[in-house]
Amino acid sequence: MNKENQFKFDWVILPLLAAVTVIVLWAMVSSIQGVSLPSPLKTWEASKLYILEPFAKRGELDQGILRFTWYSLVLVVKGYALALIVGTPLGFLLGVSKLFTKSLDPLIQVLRPVSPLAWLPLGLILFQKSEPAAIFTIAICAMWPTVLNTAMGVRAIPQDYLNVARVLKLSRSRTLFKILIPAALPYMFTGFRLSLGIAWLVIVAAEMLTGAPGVGGFLWQEYNSLIYEHIILCILTIGIIGFVLDRLMSLVEQRFKTA
């Protein structure tokens, strides 16, 4: 099998077979008596208006699925950017300073496992509005992979690199940009990708709790209305967008590696 056929098999045929298998299993489960799961066909019939008119706006929580997705992505970008702005320098400080690590590591380990469902009420108390509360929740939940992976990357830099910087008498800023960041970049991008995934997960939970327009808010409304087909639509949308975001971050990483 040549490379072109192998590529088609790995990236087209196999994923299509997996998707068809899932749809067939979904149809089989939905046909079982007593199961409330709507079939693939019924889900399409109930959801096609949201898919075929993806940017339509008929009401606050009656909009096209891509319009809801856009609302969610705007908040994710803001929260994710804040997570990187805070998390990356914090990770470098943890990586270069043992004293800093000993001081802050216990606090980080206490805060890191806290659920977004716990952070969001605190955000609402602090900011009194759903949007800044959601951004705060996304940032504080998504920053930890960036912090820990950046710190790990800095600690993994060979001592010889730092010795060369001392011999050449590089300033701290040149050492940071010429040695520390390039050497730690693979670890940093691992943290960035994990943080992005968490940011996308958190926005769905935040919108479900606040009822804000977005994929999560739409999902929660349809659950309360017992429209199960739209719940499935939201789940598929969340999964697809999460996959696309991860692929985009992978492309950015490859671009930096080849730069």
MODELLER restraints for C-alpha pairs under 7 A, 6 or more apart:
rsr = mdl.restraints
at = mdl.atoms
rsr.add(forms.Gaussian(group=physical.xy_distance, feature=features.Distance(at['CA:23:A'], at['CA:40:A']), mean=6.89, stdev=0.5))
rsr.add(forms.Gaussian(group=physical.xy_distance, feature=features.Distance(at['CA:26:A'], at['CA:39:A']), mean=6.85, stdev=0.5))
rsr.add(forms.Gaussian(group=physical.xy_distance, feature=features.Distance(at['CA:27:A'], at['CA:39:A']), mean=5.26, stdev=0.5))
rsr.add(forms.Gaussian(group=physical.xy_distance, feature=features.Distance(at['CA:27:A'], at['CA:40:A']), mean=6.17, stdev=0.5))
rsr.add(forms.Gaussian(group=physical.xy_distance, feature=features.Distance(at['CA:30:A'], at['CA:37:A']), mean=5.03, stdev=0.5))
rsr.add(forms.Gaussian(group=physical.xy_distance, feature=features.Distance(at['CA:30:A'], at['CA:38:A']), mean=5.74, stdev=0.5))
rsr.add(forms.Gaussian(group=physical.xy_distance, feature=features.Distance(at['CA:30:A'], at['CA:39:A']), mean=5.25, stdev=0.5))
rsr.add(forms.Gaussian(group=physical.xy_distance, feature=features.Distance(at['CA:38:A'], at['CA:228:A']), mean=6.82, stdev=0.5))
rsr.add(forms.Gaussian(group=physical.xy_distance, feature=features.Distance(at['CA:38:A'], at['CA:229:A']), mean=6.19, stdev=0.5))
rsr.add(forms.Gaussian(group=physical.xy_distance, feature=features.Distance(at['CA:43:A'], at['CA:229:A']), mean=4.62, stdev=0.5))
rsr.add(forms.Gaussian(group=physical.xy_distance, feature=features.Distance(at['CA:46:A'], at['CA:229:A']), mean=6.31, stdev=0.5))
rsr.add(forms.Gaussian(group=physical.xy_distance, feature=features.Distance(at['CA:47:A'], at['CA:229:A']), mean=6.78, stdev=0.5))
rsr.add(forms.Gaussian(group=physical.xy_distance, feature=features.Distance(at['CA:47:A'], at['CA:230:A']), mean=6.17, stdev=0.5))
rsr.add(forms.Gaussian(group=physical.xy_distance, feature=features.Distance(at['CA:47:A'], at['CA:233:A']), mean=6.86, stdev=0.5))
rsr.add(forms.Gaussian(group=physical.xy_distance, feature=features.Distance(at['CA:50:A'], at['CA:63:A']), mean=6.87, stdev=0.5))
rsr.add(forms.Gaussian(group=physical.xy_distance, feature=features.Distance(at['CA:50:A'], at['CA:64:A']), mean=4.47, stdev=0.5))
rsr.add(forms.Gaussian(group=physical.xy_distance, feature=features.Distance(at['CA:50:A'], at['CA:65:A']), mean=5.35, stdev=0.5))
rsr.add(forms.Gaussian(group=physical.xy_distance, feature=features.Distance(at['CA:51:A'], at['CA:64:A']), mean=6.55, stdev=0.5))
rsr.add(forms.Gaussian(group=physical.xy_distance, feature=features.Distance(at['CA:51:A'], at['CA:65:A']), mean=6.17, stdev=0.5))
rsr.add(forms.Gaussian(group=physical.xy_distance, feature=features.Distance(at['CA:53:A'], at['CA:64:A']), mean=5.71, stdev=0.5))
rsr.add(forms.Gaussian(group=physical.xy_distance, feature=features.Distance(at['CA:54:A'], at['CA:64:A']), mean=3.88, stdev=0.5))
rsr.add(forms.Gaussian(group=physical.xy_distance, feature=features.Distance(at['CA:54:A'], at['CA:65:A']), mean=5.11, stdev=0.5))
rsr.add(forms.Gaussian(group=physical.xy_distance, feature=features.Distance(at['CA:54:A'], at['CA:66:A']), mean=4.92, stdev=0.5))
rsr.add(forms.Gaussian(group=physical.xy_distance, feature=features.Distance(at['CA:54:A'], at['CA:67:A']), mean=6.30, stdev=0.5))
rsr.add(forms.Gaussian(group=physical.xy_distance, feature=features.Distance(at['CA:55:A'], at['CA:63:A']), mean=6.82, stdev=0.5))
rsr.add(forms.Gaussian(group=physical.xy_distance, feature=features.Distance(at['CA:55:A'], at['CA:64:A']), mean=4.66, stdev=0.5))
rsr.add(forms.Gaussian(group=physical.xy_distance, feature=features.Distance(at['CA:55:A'], at['CA:65:A']), mean=6.98, stdev=0.5))
rsr.add(forms.Gaussian(group=physical.xy_distance, feature=features.Distance(at['CA:55:A'], at['CA:66:A']), mean=5.77, stdev=0.5))
rsr.add(forms.Gaussian(group=physical.xy_distance, feature=features.Distance(at['CA:55:A'], at['CA:67:A']), mean=4.78, stdev=0.5))
rsr.add(forms.Gaussian(group=physical.xy_distance, feature=features.Distance(at['CA:56:A'], at['CA:63:A']), mean=5.43, stdev=0.5))
rsr.add(forms.Gaussian(group=physical.xy_distance, feature=features.Distance(at['CA:56:A'], at['CA:64:A']), mean=4.92, stdev=0.5))
rsr.add(forms.Gaussian(group=physical.xy_distance, feature=features.Distance(at['CA:57:A'], at['CA:63:A']), mean=4.39, stdev=0.5))
rsr.add(forms.Gaussian(group=physical.xy_distance, feature=features.Distance(at['CA:57:A'], at['CA:64:A']), mean=6.48, stdev=0.5))
rsr.add(forms.Gaussian(group=physical.xy_distance, feature=features.Distance(at['CA:60:A'], at['CA:213:A']), mean=6.79, stdev=0.5))
rsr.add(forms.Gaussian(group=physical.xy_distance, feature=features.Distance(at['CA:61:A'], at['CA:213:A']), mean=6.01, stdev=0.5))
rsr.add(forms.Gaussian(group=physical.xy_distance, feature=features.Distance(at['CA:61:A'], at['CA:218:A']), mean=6.14, stdev=0.5))
rsr.add(forms.Gaussian(group=physical.xy_distance, feature=features.Distance(at['CA:68:A'], at['CA:213:A']), mean=6.47, stdev=0.5))
rsr.add(forms.Gaussian(group=physical.xy_distance, feature=features.Distance(at['CA:68:A'], at['CA:214:A']), mean=4.17, stdev=0.5))
rsr.add(forms.Gaussian(group=physical.xy_distance, feature=features.Distance(at['CA:68:A'], at['CA:215:A']), mean=5.23, stdev=0.5))
rsr.add(forms.Gaussian(group=physical.xy_distance, feature=features.Distance(at['CA:69:A'], at['CA:214:A']), mean=5.92, stdev=0.5))
rsr.add(forms.Gaussian(group=physical.xy_distance, feature=features.Distance(at['CA:69:A'], at['CA:215:A']), mean=5.65, stdev=0.5))
rsr.add(forms.Gaussian(group=physical.xy_distance, feature=features.Distance(at['CA:71:A'], at['CA:213:A']), mean=6.87, stdev=0.5))
rsr.add(forms.Gaussian(group=physical.xy_distance, feature=features.Distance(at['CA:71:A'], at['CA:214:A']), mean=5.29, stdev=0.5))
rsr.add(forms.Gaussian(group=physical.xy_distance, feature=features.Distance(at['CA:72:A'], at['CA:203:A']), mean=6.64, stdev=0.5))
rsr.add(forms.Gaussian(group=physical.xy_distance, feature=features.Distance(at['CA:72:A'], at['CA:214:A']), mean=5.06, stdev=0.5))
rsr.add(forms.Gaussian(group=physical.xy_distance, feature=features.Distance(at['CA:72:A'], at['CA:215:A']), mean=6.46, stdev=0.5))
rsr.add(forms.Gaussian(group=physical.xy_distance, feature=features.Distance(at['CA:75:A'], at['CA:135:A']), mean=6.20, stdev=0.5))
rsr.add(forms.Gaussian(group=physical.xy_distance, feature=features.Distance(at['CA:76:A'], at['CA:199:A']), mean=5.99, stdev=0.5))
rsr.add(forms.Gaussian(group=physical.xy_distance, feature=features.Distance(at['CA:76:A'], at['CA:200:A']), mean=6.25, stdev=0.5))
rsr.add(forms.Gaussian(group=physical.xy_distance, feature=features.Distance(at['CA:76:A'], at['CA:203:A']), mean=6.48, stdev=0.5))
rsr.add(forms.Gaussian(group=physical.xy_distance, feature=features.Distance(at['CA:78:A'], at['CA:135:A']), mean=6.42, stdev=0.5))
rsr.add(forms.Gaussian(group=physical.xy_distance, feature=features.Distance(at['CA:79:A'], at['CA:135:A']), mean=4.46, stdev=0.5))
rsr.add(forms.Gaussian(group=physical.xy_distance, feature=features.Distance(at['CA:79:A'], at['CA:136:A']), mean=6.52, stdev=0.5))
rsr.add(forms.Gaussian(group=physical.xy_distance, feature=features.Distance(at['CA:79:A'], at['CA:138:A']), mean=5.05, stdev=0.5))
rsr.add(forms.Gaussian(group=physical.xy_distance, feature=features.Distance(at['CA:79:A'], at['CA:139:A']), mean=4.64, stdev=0.5))
rsr.add(forms.Gaussian(group=physical.xy_distance, feature=features.Distance(at['CA:80:A'], at['CA:138:A']), mean=6.71, stdev=0.5))
rsr.add(forms.Gaussian(group=physical.xy_distance, feature=features.Distance(at['CA:80:A'], at['CA:139:A']), mean=5.75, stdev=0.5))
rsr.add(forms.Gaussian(group=physical.xy_distance, feature=features.Distance(at['CA:80:A'], at['CA:142:A']), mean=6.84, stdev=0.5))
rsr.add(forms.Gaussian(group=physical.xy_distance, feature=features.Distance(at['CA:80:A'], at['CA:196:A']), mean=6.57, stdev=0.5))
rsr.add(forms.Gaussian(group=physical.xy_distance, feature=features.Distance(at['CA:80:A'], at['CA:199:A']), mean=6.20, stdev=0.5))
rsr.add(forms.Gaussian(group=physical.xy_distance, feature=features.Distance(at['CA:82:A'], at['CA:139:A']), mean=5.71, stdev=0.5))
rsr.add(forms.Gaussian(group=physical.xy_distance, feature=features.Distance(at['CA:83:A'], at['CA:139:A']), mean=4.37, stdev=0.5))
rsr.add(forms.Gaussian(group=physical.xy_distance, feature=features.Distance(at['CA:83:A'], at['CA:140:A']), mean=6.58, stdev=0.5))
rsr.add(forms.Gaussian(group=physical.xy_distance, feature=features.Distance(at['CA:83:A'], at['CA:142:A']), mean=6.10, stdev=0.5))
rsr.add(forms.Gaussian(group=physical.xy_distance, feature=features.Distance(at['CA:83:A'], at['CA:143:A']), mean=4.55, stdev=0.5))
rsr.add(forms.Gaussian(group=physical.xy_distance, feature=features.Distance(at['CA:84:A'], at['CA:143:A']), mean=6.42, stdev=0.5))
rsr.add(forms.Gaussian(group=physical.xy_distance, feature=features.Distance(at['CA:84:A'], at['CA:146:A']), mean=6.93, stdev=0.5))
rsr.add(forms.Gaussian(group=physical.xy_distance, feature=features.Distance(at['CA:87:A'], at['CA:143:A']), mean=5.21, stdev=0.5))
rsr.add(forms.Gaussian(group=physical.xy_distance, feature=features.Distance(at['CA:87:A'], at['CA:144:A']), mean=6.89, stdev=0.5))
rsr.add(forms.Gaussian(group=physical.xy_distance, feature=features.Distance(at['CA:87:A'], at['CA:146:A']), mean=5.74, stdev=0.5))
rsr.add(forms.Gaussian(group=physical.xy_distance, feature=features.Distance(at['CA:87:A'], at['CA:147:A']), mean=4.83, stdev=0.5))
rsr.add(forms.Gaussian(group=physical.xy_distance, feature=features.Distance(at['CA:88:A'], at['CA:146:A']), mean=6.19, stdev=0.5))
rsr.add(forms.Gaussian(group=physical.xy_distance, feature=features.Distance(at['CA:88:A'], at['CA:147:A']), mean=5.82, stdev=0.5))
rsr.add(forms.Gaussian(group=physical.xy_distance, feature=features.Distance(at['CA:88:A'], at['CA:150:A']), mean=6.52, stdev=0.5))
rsr.add(forms.Gaussian(group=physical.xy_distance, feature=features.Distance(at['CA:90:A'], at['CA:147:A']), mean=6.09, stdev=0.5))
rsr.add(forms.Gaussian(group=physical.xy_distance, feature=features.Distance(at['CA:91:A'], at['CA:147:A']), mean=4.14, stdev=0.5))
rsr.add(forms.Gaussian(group=physical.xy_distance, feature=features.Distance(at['CA:91:A'], at['CA:148:A']), mean=6.10, stdev=0.5))
rsr.add(forms.Gaussian(group=physical.xy_distance, feature=features.Distance(at['CA:91:A'], at['CA:150:A']), mean=4.90, stdev=0.5))
rsr.add(forms.Gaussian(group=physical.xy_distance, feature=features.Distance(at['CA:91:A'], at['CA:151:A']), mean=4.44, stdev=0.5))
rsr.add(forms.Gaussian(group=physical.xy_distance, feature=features.Distance(at['CA:92:A'], at['CA:150:A']), mean=6.21, stdev=0.5))
rsr.add(forms.Gaussian(group=physical.xy_distance, feature=features.Distance(at['CA:92:A'], at['CA:151:A']), mean=5.49, stdev=0.5))
rsr.add(forms.Gaussian(group=physical.xy_distance, feature=features.Distance(at['CA:92:A'], at['CA:154:A']), mean=6.56, stdev=0.5))
rsr.add(forms.Gaussian(group=physical.xy_distance, feature=features.Distance(at['CA:93:A'], at['CA:100:A']), mean=6.84, stdev=0.5))
rsr.add(forms.Gaussian(group=physical.xy_distance, feature=features.Distance(at['CA:94:A'], at['CA:100:A']), mean=5.80, stdev=0.5))
rsr.add(forms.Gaussian(group=physical.xy_distance, feature=features.Distance(at['CA:94:A'], at['CA:101:A']), mean=4.93, stdev=0.5))
rsr.add(forms.Gaussian(group=physical.xy_distance, feature=features.Distance(at['CA:94:A'], at['CA:151:A']), mean=5.47, stdev=0.5))
rsr.add(forms.Gaussian(group=physical.xy_distance, feature=features.Distance(at['CA:95:A'], at['CA:151:A']), mean=4.09, stdev=0.5))
rsr.add(forms.Gaussian(group=physical.xy_distance, feature=features.Distance(at['CA:95:A'], at['CA:152:A']), mean=6.50, stdev=0.5))
rsr.add(forms.Gaussian(group=physical.xy_distance, feature=features.Distance(at['CA:95:A'], at['CA:154:A']), mean=5.04, stdev=0.5))
rsr.add(forms.Gaussian(group=physical.xy_distance, feature=features.Distance(at['CA:95:A'], at['CA:155:A']), mean=5.27, stdev=0.5))
rsr.add(forms.Gaussian(group=physical.xy_distance, feature=features.Distance(at['CA:96:A'], at['CA:154:A']), mean=6.78, stdev=0.5))
rsr.add(forms.Gaussian(group=physical.xy_distance, feature=features.Distance(at['CA:96:A'], at['CA:155:A']), mean=6.97, stdev=0.5))
rsr.add(forms.Gaussian(group=physical.xy_distance, feature=features.Distance(at['CA:112:A'], at['CA:144:A']), mean=6.37, stdev=0.5))
rsr.add(forms.Gaussian(group=physical.xy_distance, feature=features.Distance(at['CA:116:A'], at['CA:137:A']), mean=6.20, stdev=0.5))
rsr.add(forms.Gaussian(group=physical.xy_distance, feature=features.Distance(at['CA:116:A'], at['CA:141:A']), mean=6.52, stdev=0.5))
rsr.add(forms.Gaussian(group=physical.xy_distance, feature=features.Distance(at['CA:116:A'], at['CA:202:A']), mean=6.37, stdev=0.5))
rsr.add(forms.Gaussian(group=physical.xy_distance, feature=features.Distance(at['CA:119:A'], at['CA:137:A']), mean=5.71, stdev=0.5))
rsr.add(forms.Gaussian(group=physical.xy_distance, feature=features.Distance(at['CA:120:A'], at['CA:133:A']), mean=6.21, stdev=0.5))
rsr.add(forms.Gaussian(group=physical.xy_distance, feature=features.Distance(at['CA:120:A'], at['CA:134:A']), mean=6.63, stdev=0.5))
rsr.add(forms.Gaussian(group=physical.xy_distance, feature=features.Distance(at['CA:120:A'], at['CA:137:A']), mean=5.60, stdev=0.5))
rsr.add(forms.Gaussian(group=physical.xy_distance, feature=features.Distance(at['CA:120:A'], at['CA:206:A']), mean=6.80, stdev=0.5))
rsr.add(forms.Gaussian(group=physical.xy_distance, feature=features.Distance(at['CA:123:A'], at['CA:133:A']), mean=4.27, stdev=0.5))
rsr.add(forms.Gaussian(group=physical.xy_distance, feature=features.Distance(at['CA:123:A'], at['CA:136:A']), mean=6.34, stdev=0.5))
rsr.add(forms.Gaussian(group=physical.xy_distance, feature=features.Distance(at['CA:123:A'], at['CA:137:A']), mean=6.70, stdev=0.5))
rsr.add(forms.Gaussian(group=physical.xy_distance, feature=features.Distance(at['CA:124:A'], at['CA:130:A']), mean=6.34, stdev=0.5))
rsr.add(forms.Gaussian(group=physical.xy_distance, feature=features.Distance(at['CA:124:A'], at['CA:133:A']), mean=5.18, stdev=0.5))
rsr.add(forms.Gaussian(group=physical.xy_distance, feature=features.Distance(at['CA:127:A'], at['CA:133:A']), mean=6.04, stdev=0.5))
rsr.add(forms.Gaussian(group=physical.xy_distance, feature=features.Distance(at['CA:130:A'], at['CA:210:A']), mean=6.35, stdev=0.5))
rsr.add(forms.Gaussian(group=physical.xy_distance, feature=features.Distance(at['CA:134:A'], at['CA:203:A']), mean=6.88, stdev=0.5))
rsr.add(forms.Gaussian(group=physical.xy_distance, feature=features.Distance(at['CA:134:A'], at['CA:206:A']), mean=5.86, stdev=0.5))
rsr.add(forms.Gaussian(group=physical.xy_distance, feature=features.Distance(at['CA:138:A'], at['CA:199:A']), mean=5.30, stdev=0.5))
rsr.add(forms.Gaussian(group=physical.xy_distance, feature=features.Distance(at['CA:138:A'], at['CA:202:A']), mean=5.79, stdev=0.5))
rsr.add(forms.Gaussian(group=physical.xy_distance, feature=features.Distance(at['CA:138:A'], at['CA:203:A']), mean=6.59, stdev=0.5))
rsr.add(forms.Gaussian(group=physical.xy_distance, feature=features.Distance(at['CA:142:A'], at['CA:195:A']), mean=4.59, stdev=0.5))
rsr.add(forms.Gaussian(group=physical.xy_distance, feature=features.Distance(at['CA:142:A'], at['CA:196:A']), mean=6.91, stdev=0.5))
rsr.add(forms.Gaussian(group=physical.xy_distance, feature=features.Distance(at['CA:142:A'], at['CA:198:A']), mean=5.38, stdev=0.5))
rsr.add(forms.Gaussian(group=physical.xy_distance, feature=features.Distance(at['CA:142:A'], at['CA:199:A']), mean=5.33, stdev=0.5))
rsr.add(forms.Gaussian(group=physical.xy_distance, feature=features.Distance(at['CA:143:A'], at['CA:195:A']), mean=6.08, stdev=0.5))
rsr.add(forms.Gaussian(group=physical.xy_distance, feature=features.Distance(at['CA:145:A'], at['CA:191:A']), mean=4.71, stdev=0.5))
rsr.add(forms.Gaussian(group=physical.xy_distance, feature=features.Distance(at['CA:145:A'], at['CA:194:A']), mean=6.10, stdev=0.5))
rsr.add(forms.Gaussian(group=physical.xy_distance, feature=features.Distance(at['CA:145:A'], at['CA:195:A']), mean=5.69, stdev=0.5))
rsr.add(forms.Gaussian(group=physical.xy_distance, feature=features.Distance(at['CA:146:A'], at['CA:188:A']), mean=6.38, stdev=0.5))
rsr.add(forms.Gaussian(group=physical.xy_distance, feature=features.Distance(at['CA:146:A'], at['CA:191:A']), mean=4.08, stdev=0.5))
rsr.add(forms.Gaussian(group=physical.xy_distance, feature=features.Distance(at['CA:146:A'], at['CA:192:A']), mean=5.55, stdev=0.5))
rsr.add(forms.Gaussian(group=physical.xy_distance, feature=features.Distance(at['CA:146:A'], at['CA:195:A']), mean=6.31, stdev=0.5))
rsr.add(forms.Gaussian(group=physical.xy_distance, feature=features.Distance(at['CA:149:A'], at['CA:187:A']), mean=5.42, stdev=0.5))
rsr.add(forms.Gaussian(group=physical.xy_distance, feature=features.Distance(at['CA:149:A'], at['CA:188:A']), mean=5.72, stdev=0.5))
rsr.add(forms.Gaussian(group=physical.xy_distance, feature=features.Distance(at['CA:149:A'], at['CA:190:A']), mean=6.89, stdev=0.5))
rsr.add(forms.Gaussian(group=physical.xy_distance, feature=features.Distance(at['CA:149:A'], at['CA:191:A']), mean=5.19, stdev=0.5))
rsr.add(forms.Gaussian(group=physical.xy_distance, feature=features.Distance(at['CA:150:A'], at['CA:184:A']), mean=6.71, stdev=0.5))
rsr.add(forms.Gaussian(group=physical.xy_distance, feature=features.Distance(at['CA:150:A'], at['CA:187:A']), mean=5.93, stdev=0.5))
rsr.add(forms.Gaussian(group=physical.xy_distance, feature=features.Distance(at['CA:150:A'], at['CA:188:A']), mean=4.80, stdev=0.5))
rsr.add(forms.Gaussian(group=physical.xy_distance, feature=features.Distance(at['CA:150:A'], at['CA:191:A']), mean=6.94, stdev=0.5))
rsr.add(forms.Gaussian(group=physical.xy_distance, feature=features.Distance(at['CA:153:A'], at['CA:184:A']), mean=4.38, stdev=0.5))
rsr.add(forms.Gaussian(group=physical.xy_distance, feature=features.Distance(at['CA:153:A'], at['CA:187:A']), mean=5.05, stdev=0.5))
rsr.add(forms.Gaussian(group=physical.xy_distance, feature=features.Distance(at['CA:153:A'], at['CA:188:A']), mean=6.83, stdev=0.5))
rsr.add(forms.Gaussian(group=physical.xy_distance, feature=features.Distance(at['CA:154:A'], at['CA:180:A']), mean=6.49, stdev=0.5))
rsr.add(forms.Gaussian(group=physical.xy_distance, feature=features.Distance(at['CA:154:A'], at['CA:184:A']), mean=5.44, stdev=0.5))
rsr.add(forms.Gaussian(group=physical.xy_distance, feature=features.Distance(at['CA:157:A'], at['CA:183:A']), mean=6.29, stdev=0.5))
rsr.add(forms.Gaussian(group=physical.xy_distance, feature=features.Distance(at['CA:157:A'], at['CA:184:A']), mean=6.99, stdev=0.5))
rsr.add(forms.Gaussian(group=physical.xy_distance, feature=features.Distance(at['CA:165:A'], at['CA:175:A']), mean=6.40, stdev=0.5))
rsr.add(forms.Gaussian(group=physical.xy_distance, feature=features.Distance(at['CA:189:A'], at['CA:253:A']), mean=6.52, stdev=0.5))
rsr.add(forms.Gaussian(group=physical.xy_distance, feature=features.Distance(at['CA:193:A'], at['CA:246:A']), mean=6.42, stdev=0.5))
rsr.add(forms.Gaussian(group=physical.xy_distance, feature=features.Distance(at['CA:193:A'], at['CA:249:A']), mean=6.37, stdev=0.5))
rsr.add(forms.Gaussian(group=physical.xy_distance, feature=features.Distance(at['CA:197:A'], at['CA:242:A']), mean=6.59, stdev=0.5))
rsr.add(forms.Gaussian(group=physical.xy_distance, feature=features.Distance(at['CA:200:A'], at['CA:242:A']), mean=6.78, stdev=0.5))
rsr.add(forms.Gaussian(group=physical.xy_distance, feature=features.Distance(at['CA:204:A'], at['CA:215:A']), mean=6.57, stdev=0.5))
rsr.add(forms.Gaussian(group=physical.xy_distance, feature=features.Distance(at['CA:204:A'], at['CA:216:A']), mean=4.20, stdev=0.5))
rsr.add(forms.Gaussian(group=physical.xy_distance, feature=features.Distance(at['CA:205:A'], at['CA:216:A']), mean=6.43, stdev=0.5))
rsr.add(forms.Gaussian(group=physical.xy_distance, feature=features.Distance(at['CA:207:A'], at['CA:214:A']), mean=6.66, stdev=0.5))
rsr.add(forms.Gaussian(group=physical.xy_distance, feature=features.Distance(at['CA:207:A'], at['CA:216:A']), mean=4.84, stdev=0.5))
rsr.add(forms.Gaussian(group=physical.xy_distance, feature=features.Distance(at['CA:207:A'], at['CA:217:A']), mean=4.77, stdev=0.5))
rsr.add(forms.Gaussian(group=physical.xy_distance, feature=features.Distance(at['CA:208:A'], at['CA:216:A']), mean=4.91, stdev=0.5))
rsr.add(forms.Gaussian(group=physical.xy_distance, feature=features.Distance(at['CA:208:A'], at['CA:217:A']), mean=4.74, stdev=0.5))
rsr.add(forms.Gaussian(group=physical.xy_distance, feature=features.Distance(at['CA:208:A'], at['CA:220:A']), mean=5.38, stdev=0.5))
rsr.add(forms.Gaussian(group=physical.xy_distance, feature=features.Distance(at['CA:211:A'], at['CA:217:A']), mean=4.77, stdev=0.5))
rsr.add(forms.Gaussian(group=physical.xy_distance, feature=features.Distance(at['CA:215:A'], at['CA:234:A']), mean=6.25, stdev=0.5))
rsr.add(forms.Gaussian(group=physical.xy_distance, feature=features.Distance(at['CA:219:A'], at['CA:231:A']), mean=5.42, stdev=0.5))
rsr.add(forms.Gaussian(group=physical.xy_distance, feature=features.Distance(at['CA:219:A'], at['CA:234:A']), mean=5.93, stdev=0.5))
rsr.add(forms.Gaussian(group=physical.xy_distance, feature=features.Distance(at['CA:222:A'], at['CA:230:A']), mean=6.30, stdev=0.5))
rsr.add(forms.Gaussian(group=physical.xy_distance, feature=features.Distance(at['CA:222:A'], at['CA:231:A']), mean=6.33, stdev=0.5))
rsr.add(forms.Gaussian(group=physical.xy_distance, feature=features.Distance(at['CA:223:A'], at['CA:231:A']), mean=6.55, stdev=0.5))
